[in-house]
Amino acid sequence: MRDLSLETPERVVIVGGGSAGQMAAALLGRQLIPLGIEVVQVQPADGTGIGVGEATIPSLHRLLDNLAADEQDMMRACQATFKLGIQFSNWHHKDEDYWHPFGVCGAQIDGRELFPYWLAERFRRGVTRPYQTYSLQWAAALAGKSPHSFGGDSPISAHRSYAFHLDALAFSEWLRQRAADTGVQSIIGSVIAAVCRDDGSGIDHLVLDDGKRLTGDLFLDCTGFEQSPFSDFGENRFIDWSNCLLCDRAVAVALPARRALRPFTRSTALPSGWAWTIPLVHRTGLGYVYDSSSLTADEAVRDLLELAESDGYDTSQVTDANQPLNLKVGRLANPWRGNVISVGLAAGFIEPLESTALHLTQLAIELFLELFPLRTDNTQQCSEIYNERLGKITDEIKDFVQLHYHLSARDDSEFWRAARNAPISNELQSRLATYETCGWHGDMLGEAFPPESYYFLLSGNDRYPRQPSAVSLSCDPERIGQVLQEILDQNSKVMRELPLHEELLDWVHGAPKSTTGRLF
């Protein structure tokens, strides 16, 4: 029963479908409807999105928890496969790979990450095994293994240090159904105008395409890249990153699935950008994120199909080829303005090099719920905290994505020279300078990327500190060598117990939904 003395918002309106709108509806429906707050979603009749595959990072497990959702059920609904990390091909040099596996690398020594001790070993003895090779996820990805063991937890599944590849449209539909189950009211249609309150403090009501008015206390704008009816409301400055991240177009196609499905996302550097390869159960999604000043859309599709052929795909069976998507790279300075909160692509965009689109959408909704005003007169304080926090997280993720270009040694096209020399933020400059001095990254936000991610990226691009820290150099070299060997031995043991990726997927996608026994 509602306690009116709290002055709780009575109705929250979500505008838009797609992953952002459906995720907002599912999470808000589960959290707010039990409080007596009405949640209404206005969405088009047809689903939106590219739909040929989307990659995620391990934070998606938290979404499943918040929705009380079952991993296997979600995977079946979304034609999902497992993801242990990202392989970057041809990024640093042609015909070379480096990796960003998930999870910790190896083990800790005296409560500290492995990297400084591995660096001390390298400093003393010269050439040593690449840092990524101590990662269990790297070894499992390379061998085509699953994160789960049959009949019990593995070190990967126990720490939930894995993610998923999803059919984006199927994932939106899965979220839509969960939102409906919580009691979210769905209005099929579109918004043609947002009418402000008389005092200009917020939106009073929306005008729908059928002429009806829809009032609300808070409005979530999940309309994506399209011009939003909320665009002219509030201080809506857009921070443009097109001078930092040069790719401004994307094309995508779908190809038939393979039997042996890679448990990782592959990012392949091409002369004018990079291409993703995302394996799903029913098809493989490929996309090219590129600089439109370097080539046309037709040329981008041609290069993408040539890449697919070189990887052994039959490109005569291409389906779902999409029109080029214009990428508006940057973010809103204030995604929460008055009683309007922009979420997902409506709030900003960073190219999907590190699979952060759904992650940022999820973070935005979670932070909104953490700050959700139980009084309608305290939204300004909540919005200021929200904008500052989400801005810092987004900026740090942008810096991490741009670091891939900054570290590249490719010099075979104007695009790569320009991308490498694009201006980087003061924060990233400072972090790199500190790292090169002593291997420390400084304070980072947990919602962005952990130090291990930077270690994988920097060492994979042959960027090392000038010397190890005194703490790591003071550790007994024999002990470091022993720990490193124990990590390799333990990883080999775990690898023998992990089933092949396709073996586990056969069970996940082949078992009937009524199956009572759980594999994991």
N, C-alpha and C positions, 0 to 999 in steps of 0.2 A: 504493500500500500504506500502511495506517495505521501511524504511529509511535506506539505506545501510551505512550511516555515523555512525550509532549506532554499526556497526560490530556485529549485533545480530547473534547468532547461527542460521544456516539455517535449520538444520535437527537434531531432537532428535530421537534416536532409542531405543525402548524398546524391550528387549529380554526376552521372557517367557510369559506364559499364567497364569492360576490360578487367585486367588483373587488379588495378588499383581500386576501382569502384567496388568490385566484388569482394576484395580482401577487406576493404573498409566496412562493407555491409556485414560480412561474416563476423568480424571482430567486434564491431559496435553492437551488432545484434546480440551477441553472446554476453557482452559486458553491461550494456545499458538497458536493454529491454527488461531484465529482471528488476531494475530500479524503478520501473514504471515510466521510462522515457521512450517515447515513440521514435522509431527509426524508419525513415522513408527513403527509398532509392528511386530516382528517375533515370531510366536507361533506355537506349534504343532497342528496337526489336531484334536486330541482328548483332551478333558478337563482333567485337573489334579486336585487331591485333594481327601480327604477322602470322603466327600460328605454326611455323615450321620447326619450332624447338626453342626452348629457353633453358639456360643453365642457371643453377642456383649455387649458394654457398651454405655452409652448415647451419647458419642461423635459421634456416627454414624449419629445423626441428622445433624451435621455440614456437613458431607459428602453429605447428601441428599440436603442440602441447596446449597452447592457448585456446585452440578450437576443440580440444579433447578428441582429436582425430587420429585414426589408425594409419600408420605408415603404409602398410600393405594395401589398404583400401584406396588410399590416395594414389599409390603407384599404379594400381589397376585402372583407375578412372582416367589417369593422365598419360598412359602409355610410357611410364617413366622408367628410366634406367638409373644406375648409381653413378656417382661422380666422386673421384678421389683427389682431383686437382686439375691443373691446366698445364698442357704442354705448349711451349712457345717455340715454334719452328721458324728458322730463318730470321729471327728477330735481331740477334746480336751480330751474327755473320750468316751468310748463306750456308745451307747444308749443316747447320748446327742447331741443337735444341737446348733449351733450359726449361726448368719446371718450377711451378708453384704448387707443391702438394699441400693438402690440408693437414692440420694438426701439428703437434710438436715434432721436432726432428730428433729421433733417437731417444735420449734421456737427459736428465739434468745431472749436473755435478755440483755438489754442495749447494743445492737449491737454485743454481743458476743455469741458464740455457746452455746448450751444447756449443753454440757457435764460437764463443771466445776461446774455448778449450781446443776445438778443432782448429781454430786460427793459430793458436800457440803451437800446435803440432805441425801445422804447415810452415810456420815461421822458423821452427827449429830444423825441420827435416826437408824443406823444399817441397817438391811436388807430392801431393797426397791425393786420396780419393776426393772427388767433388763433394761438397757439403750435402747436396740433395740426396746422394746415394745412401745416407744414413737414415733417410725417412722411410718408414714402413709403407706409407701411402704411395710413395714414388715406386717402390719395389712392386707393390701390389698392382698399381696402375700399369706398369710396364709388362707385367706377367698376365694381365687381363683377369685379375682376381676380383672377387666380391668383398665388400667390407664386412659382411656377416659370415660367421661360421654356421655350418649345419648343427643345430641342436644346442647352441649356446653362444655367449658373447665372445667376440674377438677383441683385441686391444683397440681396434678401430671403432667397432660398433659400441663398445662400452663407453667410450668417450664421445660418441656421436660426431666424430671428426670426418664426416663424409657428407655429401650433398646429393642432388638429383638433377637429371635432365628431364624436362617436362614438355608435353605438348601445351603451348601457351593457351590456346583456345579451350582445350579440355580442362586445363587448370582453372580458368575463369568460370567455366560451367560448374566444376566441382565446388568452387567457392560460392557460386550463386545458389546452389542447392543447400549448402550449409547455412547461408544467410536466410533463405526461405524457411528452413527448419526452426530457426530461432524466432520467427515472427516478423522479420523485416517486411515492410509493405513495399511492393514493387509497382511502379507506375511506368508503363511502356509509353515512351514519347520523348520529346526533346524540349529543352528550355530555350525560349526565344528572347527573354529579357529578365534582368534582375533589377528589381525596384528597390531603391534605398529608403531607409527610414527618413522621416522628416528632418531629424537632426543630423543626418549624415553619418551616424555612428555605426551603421551596419546595414545589412540587407533586410528589408521587411518581408518581401515575398518574391516568388518567381512567377513568371508568366509562361505557361506551357503552350505547345503548338496547337492544342485544341481550345485555347482561350481561357482555360481554367487558371486560378491563382493557387499557389502553394506557399503557405506561410511556414516559418521555422525560426528557431532560436539560434541554431548554428548550422552552417552550410559547408559541406566538404566538396570541393571542386576536384573531380577526378576525370576531367574531360580530355586529358592528354594534350597532344601538341596543338589541337585545333583551337581556334580563337574562342575563348570562353566567355559566357555572359557575365562572368565576374571580373573580367580583365581590367575594366576601368575603375574598379572599386579599390579605394585605399592606396597607401604608398606601395606601389607595385613595381619598384625598380628591378630590372633584370640585369644580373651580373653576367656579362658576355665573356665566354672562355674560348671563342673561336680563334683567338690569336695564340692560344696555348695548346689546344687540341684541334688539329686541322681537318679531321675527317668530318664531313657535313652531309653525307649521303649513305644510304644502305640499300642493297638489294638482297633478296633471299629466294632460295629455291628449295624444293624437297626432292629427295631421291629415295629409291627403295632401301629398306633396311637390310643390314647384313646379319648373318648368323652370329659371327663373333663380334660382339659389341664392345667397343672400347669403354672402360670405366673412367674416362676423363674427357674433358673438353680440349679440343685442339685449336690453337690460334696460329695461323700461318701468315707470316708477313709477305705481302705482295708489293709491287713497285709503287702503288699509290694508296696503300693502306694495309688492311689485314682481313683475313677470312676466318670465320668460325666453322667448325664441324661439330655438330651435336647429334650423337646417336640416340634415337628413340627406338622403342620396340617395333613400331609399325613403319618407320621411315627414318631417314637421316636428314637433318636440317643443315643447310649451308647458307652462309650469308657473307657479304662483302661490305665492310665499312670502309669508305674511301673518300678521298678529296676530289670534289667535283670539278675543281679547276685543272685536275690532272688527266681525267678521262671522262667519257660519256657513260650513261647508264648502259647502253648496249655493249660498250667495251668492258664494263664492269661484269656484266653477265657472262660475256665471252671468257674473261679471265677466270671467273669463278668455275665455269664448267671445265675449262682446261685443268684447273687444280683438281677438280673431282675426278677427271679421267686419269690424271697422274697418280691418284690414290686408289685407282682400280674400280671406280664406280661406272656404271652404264648410264651415260647421260642422255640416252635416247628415251629414258623413262622419267624425265624431269616432270614434276607436277608442282602446282601451287606457286608458280613464279609470280613475284609481286612487283608492282610498280615501285620505282625508287622512293624511299622514304626520306624526306628532308629532316635533318637532325638539327635542332636548335640547341646548341651546346652552351650550357650555363645554368644558372639557378636564380630564383627569385630571392631578393634580399630579405623579404618578409613574407614567407608563405602563409603565415597566420596574420590576417588583417581584420580588425573588428570582430565580426562573427563569421568570417569566411576563412577556411583553411584549404590551401591548394596542396594536393597530394599526388605523388607519382609524377608522370611526365608533365602535368600541369604546373608542378613546382620547379622542375628542372630536369636536365639530362646530362649524363656522363656516358660516353660510349661504353658498350658492354664488354670491354676487354677483360675485366675481372668479375663479370657476372653479378653486378651489384644493383641492377634495376629493381628486382623484387625485394632485395635486402633493404634498400633505401625506402621503398614504399612501406614495407613492414615496420621499419624503425619509426617512420613518421607517424603511423597510426598508433603504434605502441606508446610513443612519447605523448601524443595527443590524449590518449586514455589515461596516462599517468598524471597529466596536468588537467584533466577534464574538470571544468568548473562546476562545483556543486552550488555555487551562487552565481547568478547572472551578472553581478556587478564586479566580479574579480577577473574578467577575461583579459584585461590589459596586462596585468602582471603575468598571467599564464602565457599569453602570446609572446611577451618579451623573452621569457625563459626559453620557450619553444624555438623561437626564431634564432636566438643565439646558439643554442645547443645543436640544433639540426644544421645550422649554417657551418659550424665548426666541423661536424662529422662529414658533411658533404665536401667541404674544402679539402679535408685530409684524404678522402677517397679520390678526389680529382687529382691531387698531388701524386698519389700512388700510381694511378693510371698513367699520368704524364711521365712518371719516372721511367716507364718502359721505353718510351721514345727517347728520353734524355740520355739513357745509357747505351742505346744502340750504336754499333760501330758501322752500320750500313752506310754506304756512300755511293750507291748505284743509281740514285734518282734524286731529282730536285725535292720531291716530297720528303724523303728521309733526311736529307740535309736540313730542310726547313723545320721538320718536326723535332729533330735533335737539338736545334738551336733556338727553339721557341722559348720565350721567357718563362722561368719557373718562379714560384712564389718565394717570398722571404722565408717562410716557415720551412719549405723544402730545402732551400739553400742552407739554412742553419742546421737542419737535420743531417744533410750530407756532409757538411764541414765537420760536425761533431763525430759522425761515424768514421770519416777518414782519419781523424786524429786518434781515436781510441776505441772505435767500434760500438759506441753508445748512440742510441737513437733519440734520447730525450723522451719527454712525456708524450704519450700518444693516447688517443681515445680508443677505448676498448670496442666501441661500436664500429670502428673503421677496420684497420688491419693491425695485427699484433706484430711485435718485433720479428718473429720467425718469418713472416711473409717478406719483410724487407731483406732479411738475411738470404732467403732463397733467391730473391730478385737480384740483389747486388752481387752476390757471389756467382750467380749464373751468368752475369755479364762481366765477370773478371774484375769487379770493383771491390778492393779489399782495404781495410785500414792500414795505415803506414806501419803500425806495430800493434801487437796484442796488448791487452791490459795487464797491469802488474799482477792482478789477482790470478789471471789465467797462467801467466808465466811462472808464478810461484808454486803452481801445482806440480806435483811429481810427474815428470814426463812418462814414466812407466805406468803410472796409474791412468793417465789420459789414454795411452795406447791400449791398455787393458779394457777400459770402458768402451772405447771405439770398437774393439773387436767383439766385445760382448753384445753390443748393439747389433752388429752384423749377424752374429750367430743367432740372437733372439729373433731378428727379423726373418731369417731363413726358416726357423722353426715355425713361426706363425704362418709364413707363406705356404708351407706344406699342408697346413690345416684349413686354409681358405679355399672354398670352391671357386671354379671359374665363374666369371660374371654371368655368362649365358646360362650356366647350370642353375644358378639361383634365380635368375629371371624366369626360367622355365617354370619354376615352382610358383613364384609370385604371381605371374600372369596366367598360369595354367590352372591353379587351384581354384575351385568354385568358391564364391563368396560365402557360402554356408559352412565352409570348412571350420570345424571347431578347434582343431589343434593349430597352434601358432608355430611357425618356423623360427621367428625371432621377435 
